[in-house]
Amino acid sequence: MVESSTLTLTLTYLGTLGVAAVMFLGQIIAFTAMLALAGIVGLLSHGVRLLLGRRRPGS
């Protein structure tokens, strides 16, 4: 039979690992979303520059 203190310790440990895993996945999703947003903004700004006929300074 499992002691209640051992069961409590096990559930607390697994709960902490579960929360850490969810936070880690959230960080990966946020990082990916930020990279995608930066890429989209870069492509859109490049397209607007081409449409308006402006080049980068120094080119």
N, CA, C and O atoms as a GROMACS GRO file, in nm:
protein
  236
    1MET      N    1   0.084  -0.118   0.000
    1MET     CA    2   0.000   0.000   0.000
    1MET      C    3   0.089   0.126   0.000
    1MET      O    4   0.191   0.131   0.069
    2VAL      N    5   0.049   0.224  -0.077
    2VAL     CA    6   0.126   0.346  -0.090
    2VAL      C    7   0.090   0.441   0.024
    2VAL      O    8  -0.027   0.460   0.056
    3GLU      N    9   0.192   0.499   0.084
    3GLU     CA   10   0.168   0.596   0.191
    3GLU      C   11   0.114   0.726   0.131
    3GLU      O   12   0.144   0.758   0.016
    4SER      N   13   0.037   0.798   0.207
    4SER     CA   14  -0.023   0.921   0.155
    4SER      C   15   0.083   1.028   0.132
    4SER      O   16   0.068   1.109   0.040
    5SER      N   17   0.188   1.031   0.212
    5SER     CA   18   0.292   1.132   0.191
    5SER      C   19   0.369   1.104   0.062
    5SER      O   20   0.408   1.197  -0.008
    6THR      N   21   0.390   0.976   0.031
    6THR     CA   22   0.458   0.941  -0.094
    6THR      C   23   0.370   0.975  -0.213
    6THR      O   24   0.418   1.026  -0.315
    7LEU      N   25   0.241   0.948  -0.201
    7LEU     CA   26   0.147   0.979  -0.308
    7LEU      C   27   0.140   1.130  -0.330
    7LEU      O   28   0.137   1.177  -0.444
    8THR      N   29   0.138   1.205  -0.223
    8THR     CA   30   0.132   1.351  -0.234
    8THR      C   31   0.259   1.404  -0.301
    8THR      O   32   0.252   1.490  -0.388
    9LEU      N   33   0.374   1.351  -0.259
    9LEU     CA   34   0.500   1.394  -0.319
    9LEU      C   35   0.504   1.361  -0.468
    9LEU      O   36   0.549   1.442  -0.548
   10THR      N   37   0.457   1.244  -0.505
   10THR     CA   38   0.456   1.202  -0.645
   10THR      C   39   0.364   1.291  -0.728
   10THR      O   40   0.401   1.334  -0.837
   11LEU      N   41   0.244   1.318  -0.677
   11LEU     CA   42   0.150   1.403  -0.751
   11LEU      C   43   0.202   1.546  -0.763
   11LEU      O   44   0.183   1.611  -0.866
   12THR      N   45   0.266   1.596  -0.658
   12THR     CA   46   0.322   1.731  -0.664
   12THR      C   47   0.434   1.737  -0.767
   12THR      O   48   0.442   1.832  -0.845
   13TYR      N   49   0.520   1.636  -0.768
   13TYR     CA   50   0.630   1.632  -0.863
   13TYR      C   51   0.578   1.624  -1.006
   13TYR      O   52   0.624   1.697  -1.093
   14LEU      N   53   0.482   1.536  -1.030
   14LEU     CA   54   0.427   1.522  -1.164
   14LEU      C   55   0.351   1.648  -1.207
   14LEU      O   56   0.354   1.685  -1.324
   15GLY      N   57   0.284   1.712  -1.113
   15GLY     CA   58   0.215   1.837  -1.144
   15GLY      C   59   0.312   1.946  -1.185
   15GLY      O   60   0.287   2.022  -1.278
   16THR      N   61   0.425   1.953  -1.114
   16THR     CA   62   0.528   2.052  -1.147
   16THR      C   63   0.586   2.025  -1.284
   16THR      O   64   0.606   2.118  -1.363
   17LEU      N   65   0.612   1.899  -1.314
   17LEU     CA   66   0.664   1.865  -1.447
   17LEU      C   67   0.561   1.896  -1.556
   17LEU      O   68   0.597   1.941  -1.664
   18GLY      N   69   0.435   1.872  -1.526
   18GLY     CA   70   0.329   1.901  -1.623
   18GLY      C   71   0.320   2.050  -1.653
   18GLY      O   72   0.308   2.089  -1.769
   19VAL      N   73   0.324   2.132  -1.549
   19VAL     CA   74   0.318   2.277  -1.569
   19VAL      C   75   0.441   2.324  -1.646
   19VAL      O   76   0.429   2.409  -1.734
   20ALA      N   77   0.558   2.270  -1.615
   20ALA     CA   78   0.680   2.307  -1.686
   20ALA      C   79   0.670   2.269  -1.834
   20ALA      O   80   0.715   2.344  -1.921
   21ALA      N   81   0.614   2.153  -1.863
   21ALA     CA   82   0.600   2.109  -2.002
   21ALA      C   83   0.505   2.201  -2.079
   21ALA      O   84   0.532   2.236  -2.194
   22VAL      N   85   0.395   2.240  -2.016
   22VAL     CA   86   0.300   2.331  -2.082
   22VAL      C   87   0.365   2.468  -2.107
   22VAL      O   88   0.346   2.527  -2.213
   23MET      N   89   0.441   2.516  -2.010
   23MET     CA   90   0.511   2.644  -2.028
   23MET      C   91   0.614   2.636  -2.140
   23MET      O   92   0.628   2.729  -2.219
   24PHE      N   93   0.684   2.525  -2.148
   24PHE     CA   94   0.785   2.506  -2.253
   24PHE      C   95   0.719   2.506  -2.390
   24PHE      O   96   0.768   2.570  -2.483
   25LEU      N   97   0.609   2.434  -2.403
   25LEU     CA   98   0.538   2.432  -2.532
   25LEU      C   99   0.485   2.570  -2.567
   25LEU      O  100   0.486   2.609  -2.684
   26GLY      N  101   0.438   2.645  -2.467
   26GLY     CA  102   0.391   2.780  -2.490
   26GLY      C  103   0.501   2.871  -2.541
   26GLY      O  104   0.479   2.955  -2.628
   27GLN      N  105   0.621   2.855  -2.486
   27GLN     CA  106   0.734   2.935  -2.532
   27GLN      C  107   0.772   2.901  -2.675
   27GLN      O  108   0.805   2.990  -2.754
   28ILE      N  109   0.768   2.774  -2.709
   28ILE     CA  110   0.798   2.734  -2.847
   28ILE      C  111   0.695   2.793  -2.943
   28ILE      O  112   0.732   2.843  -3.050
   29ILE      N  113   0.568   2.788  -2.906
   29ILE     CA  114   0.463   2.843  -2.992
   29ILE      C  115   0.479   2.994  -3.006
   29ILE      O  116   0.465   3.048  -3.116
   30ALA      N  117   0.508   3.064  -2.895
   30ALA     CA  118   0.525   3.209  -2.901
   30ALA      C  119   0.647   3.247  -2.986
   30ALA      O  120   0.641   3.341  -3.064
   31PHE      N  121   0.757   3.173  -2.971
   31PHE     CA  122   0.878   3.202  -3.049
   31PHE      C  123   0.852   3.180  -3.198
   31PHE      O  124   0.893   3.261  -3.281
   32THR      N  125   0.783   3.072  -3.232
   32THR     CA  126   0.750   3.044  -3.372
   32THR      C  127   0.658   3.152  -3.428
   32THR      O  128   0.676   3.195  -3.542
   33ALA      N  129   0.561   3.196  -3.350
   33ALA     CA  130   0.469   3.300  -3.396
   33ALA      C  131   0.544   3.432  -3.419
   33ALA      O  132   0.515   3.503  -3.515
   34MET      N  133   0.637   3.464  -3.331
   34MET     CA  134   0.714   3.587  -3.348
   34MET      C  135   0.802   3.581  -3.473
   34MET      O  136   0.813   3.680  -3.546
   35LEU      N  137   0.864   3.467  -3.498
   35LEU     CA  138   0.945   3.452  -3.620
   35LEU      C  139   0.859   3.465  -3.745
   35LEU      O  140   0.898   3.530  -3.842
   36ALA      N  141   0.742   3.403  -3.743
   36ALA     CA  142   0.652   3.411  -3.857
   36ALA      C  143   0.605   3.555  -3.879
   36ALA      O  144   0.600   3.602  -3.992
   37LEU      N  145   0.572   3.623  -3.772
   37LEU     CA  146   0.527   3.762  -3.783
   37LEU      C  147   0.638   3.851  -3.837
   37LEU      O  148   0.613   3.937  -3.921
   38ALA      N  149   0.759   3.831  -3.790
   38ALA     CA  150   0.873   3.910  -3.840
   38ALA      C  151   0.896   3.883  -3.988
   38ALA      O  152   0.924   3.976  -4.064
   39GLY      N  153   0.884   3.758  -4.030
   39GLY     CA  154   0.902   3.726  -4.171
   39GLY      C  155   0.794   3.787  -4.258
   39GLY      O  156   0.823   3.838  -4.366
   40ILE      N  157   0.671   3.781  -4.212
   40ILE     CA  158   0.560   3.838  -4.290
   40ILE      C  159   0.575   3.989  -4.303
   40ILE      O  160   0.556   4.045  -4.411
   41VAL      N  161   0.609   4.055  -4.193
   41VAL     CA  162   0.629   4.201  -4.198
   41VAL      C  163   0.745   4.236  -4.289
   41VAL      O  164   0.738   4.334  -4.363
   42GLY      N  165   0.852   4.158  -4.284
   42GLY     CA  166   0.965   4.184  -4.373
   42GLY      C  167   0.928   4.169  -4.520
   42GLY      O  168   0.966   4.252  -4.603
   43LEU      N  169   0.853   4.065  -4.551
   43LEU     CA  170   0.810   4.046  -4.690
   43LEU      C  171   0.714   4.156  -4.735
   43LEU      O  172   0.724   4.205  -4.848
   44LEU      N  173   0.622   4.195  -4.649
   44LEU     CA  174   0.528   4.301  -4.686
   44LEU      C  175   0.599   4.434  -4.706
   44LEU      O  176   0.568   4.508  -4.799
   45SER      N  177   0.694   4.465  -4.618
   45SER     CA  178   0.765   4.592  -4.634
   45SER      C  179   0.851   4.592  -4.761
   45SER      O  180   0.864   4.694  -4.828
   46HIS      N  181   0.907   4.476  -4.793
   46HIS     CA  182   0.985   4.466  -4.917
   46HIS      C  183   0.893   4.485  -5.038
   46HIS      O  184   0.929   4.554  -5.133
   47GLY      N  185   0.776   4.426  -5.035
   47GLY     CA  186   0.681   4.441  -5.144
   47GLY      C  187   0.634   4.584  -5.160
   47GLY      O  188   0.620   4.633  -5.272
   48VAL      N  189   0.609   4.652  -5.049
   48VAL     CA  190   0.566   4.792  -5.056
   48VAL      C  191   0.676   4.878  -5.114
   48VAL      O  192   0.650   4.968  -5.194
   49ARG      N  193   0.801   4.851  -5.073
   49ARG     CA  194   0.914   4.926  -5.127
   49ARG      C  195   0.926   4.905  -5.278
   49ARG      O  196   0.954   4.999  -5.352
   50LEU      N  197   0.903   4.782  -5.324
   50LEU     CA  198   0.910   4.756  -5.469
   50LEU      C  199   0.797   4.827  -5.543
   50LEU      O  200   0.818   4.881  -5.652
   51LEU      N  201   0.677   4.827  -5.485
   51LEU     CA  202   0.564   4.893  -5.550
   51LEU      C  203   0.583   5.044  -5.556
   51LEU      O  204   0.544   5.106  -5.655
   52LEU      N  205   0.641   5.102  -5.456
   52LEU     CA  206   0.659   5.246  -5.453
   52LEU      C  207   0.786   5.289  -5.524
   52LEU      O  208   0.810   5.409  -5.541
   53GLY      N  209   0.869   5.194  -5.568
   53GLY     CA  210   0.989   5.227  -5.642
   53GLY      C  211   1.101   5.283  -5.556
   53GLY      O  212   1.191   5.349  -5.607
   54ARG      N  213   1.097   5.259  -5.429
   54ARG     CA  214   1.202   5.309  -5.342
   54ARG      C  215   1.300   5.197  -5.313
   54ARG      O  216   1.263   5.081  -5.300
   55ARG      N  217   1.425   5.236  -5.303
   55ARG     CA  218   1.529   5.138  -5.271
   55ARG      C  219   1.585   5.169  -5.133
   55ARG      O  220   1.558   5.273  -5.073
   56ARG      N  221   1.663   5.075  -5.086
   56ARG     CA  222   1.728   5.097  -4.958
   56ARG      C  223   1.828   5.210  -4.968
   56ARG      O  224   1.891   5.227  -5.073
   57PRO      N  225   1.845   5.289  -4.863
   57PRO     CA  226   1.948   5.394  -4.867
   57PRO      C  227   2.086   5.332  -4.884
   57PRO      O  228   2.120   5.233  -4.819
   58GLY      N  229   2.164   5.391  -4.971
   58GLY     CA  230   2.298   5.342  -4.995
   58GLY      C  231   2.308   5.239  -5.105
   58GLY      O  232   2.418   5.192  -5.136
   59SER      N  233   2.196   5.202  -5.166
   59SER     CA  234   2.199   5.101  -5.274
   59SER      C  235   2.209   5.169  -5.408
   59SER      O  236   2.213   5.102  -5.511
   0.00000   0.00000   0.00000
